[in-house]
Amino acid sequence: MNLSDTRRTRLTVAAVAVVLLVGGFIFAFVRSEPAIQSAVVAGFGAMFLAIYSFAEQQKRAQQEAHRAEKVAAYSEFYNIMFQILKLSNEGGSVKEYLAGDDIKQIMFRFIRNVLFYGSPEVLITCSNWMHGSGAVGDGERMLNVGRLLLAMRKDIGLSNSKLDAQKIIGFITREKPQQ
């Protein structure tokens, strides 16, 4: 008997045991008194709710743990955007800033973290921004930045109600950040 046959035999025995147990339970349940039936149903309901609550709590805990990592990663991108805005408002050289080694390291970390922590929407939007056509400052490229900022906000649980990429970019380009 090889490993596959052993596994198949074990599965068959387990399936037969489950069928017999369930059948026996149903037989005993149907023949029991209504008070016992009510208690059994309530017990199974409580067990189901406890398991469901535990699973939801675990899911929320995992999402919260990842949220902190996402906020840190996305903050780097926000810092870059506002540094570019500051330089352009002050007449500084955005091209020199973008050509620097520091920005390359920050972008490498950002992309690594987006791949690791970002939602599929953030990954796709980031790719569209990175590989989009047009020069820096081009309208479509700027809209892709706005879309990326919106996707990041959504990914960390913030509301984007009544916001779109144009409103985000309009806010960024019209408002001067406080220093």
N, C-alpha and C positions, 0 to 999 in steps of 0.2 A: 504494500500500500504506500503510495507516494504522498507527499505533503498536500497536494491538491485534493486527493481522495479523503485524507484525514480531515481537512478543513470542511469539505462538503458533508462528511458524516457528522461532524460537530454541529454544523449549521442546521442539518436536518433534525438532529436530536433536540437542539435548542428550539427550533420552530415547533416541533411536536409538543414539547414541554410547555411552551407559551400558549398554544392552542388549548391544551388540557387545563392549564391554570385558569385561563380566561373563561373557558366553558364551565369549569367548576364554580368559579366566582359568580358567573351569571346565573347558574342553576341555584346556588345558595341565596343570591340576592333576590331573585324572583320569589322564592319560597319563604323569605324572611318577613317579619312583621313590618308594617309601614313606618314605625318609629325607627327601627334599625335601618331601613332603606333611606330614610331622611338623614340619619346620622352619617351613613356611608357617603351619600351624595355631598353633604356638607363638608365632610372630611376631604374628599377628593377635590372639591372646589377650593378649600383652604390650601391644600397642597399645591394645586395648580397656581393659585395666586402667589404663594410664597416663592415658588420656582420662577415665575414670571417677574416678580418684583426683584428678586436677586439678580436675574439676568439683566434687567433694565439698569439696576444700580451699577453693575459691572461695566455695562456699556457706557454709562455716563461718566464713570471714573476714568475709563480709558480715553474718552473724548476730551475730558478736562485735562488729563496729563498731556495729550497731544496738543491741546489748545495753547498751552504755555510755549511749547516749541514753535508752533506756527506763528504766534505773536512775535517771538524773538526773530524768526526768519523774515517775516513780512516787514518788521520794523526796519530792517536793513534796507529794503527797497524804498520804503517811505523816506528814510534818511537821505538816500541818493537823490530821489526826486526833489526833495526840498533843498538840498545843496545845489542842485542844478538851477532851481528856481531862484535861490539866493544869488548865485553867480550871475545869472542873466539879468536880475534886477539891479545888481551893483555894477554891471558892465565887466564882470570878470570873464575869464576864458573858460567856457564850458568844454571846448574841445580839449584843452590841456588837462582839465579835470578828468574827462572821460578816457584820456590816453594814459593816465597815471597808473603805476603798479598797484597802489592801494585800491583803486576802484576795481581793478581786475580781480584782486583777491576777494573783495567784498562780493562781487558778482558771482565768482566761483562758489563761494559759500552759500549765497542766496539760491543759486540754481541747484546745488546739492541738496539744500534743505527743502526746496520746493519739490524735488523728486522724491524725497523721503517722507515729508509730512503733508504736502499739499493735496488737496482734493483733485479729482479728475478735472473739474472745471478750472481750477487754478493752473494745473499743468497745461491744459489745452490753450487757455488764454495767454499764459506766459510764452508758450511756443509761438502763438500768433504774433505777440508783441516782438519777440526776438527775431523771428524770421519774416516779419511783415515787410512789405515793400515800402519804399519812400525813405526820405532822409529824416534825420532827427529834426523835429519841429514841424514835420509834415502833418497835415490834418488827420489822415488815417492812422499814422503812427501814434499821434496823441490820443486818438479815440481808443486805440489798443491799450495804451497806458491806463486810461480811464476804466476800460473793461477789466483790466487786470486788478486795479485797485478795488473795484466793486466785487470781483470774485474773491479776493482776499478777505474783504470785510464779511462777505457771506460765509466764508469758510471758518472764520473765527466766531461766528454766531451773531454778528451785528446785523441790524435791519438795513436793508437798502430800499425801503419803501419810499416811493416818490423820487428815487434817484436813478439816473442813467449816466452813461459814460460822458455825454456832453455836459451835464450839470457838474459832474466831478471835475472835469477839465476846466470848465468855466470858473469854478470855485478856486482851483489851484492857480490859474493864470491871472485872475482878477484880484485875488486877495494876497497881500504881502504878509509873509509869516512874521510873527513877533520874535524878536531876538532875545 
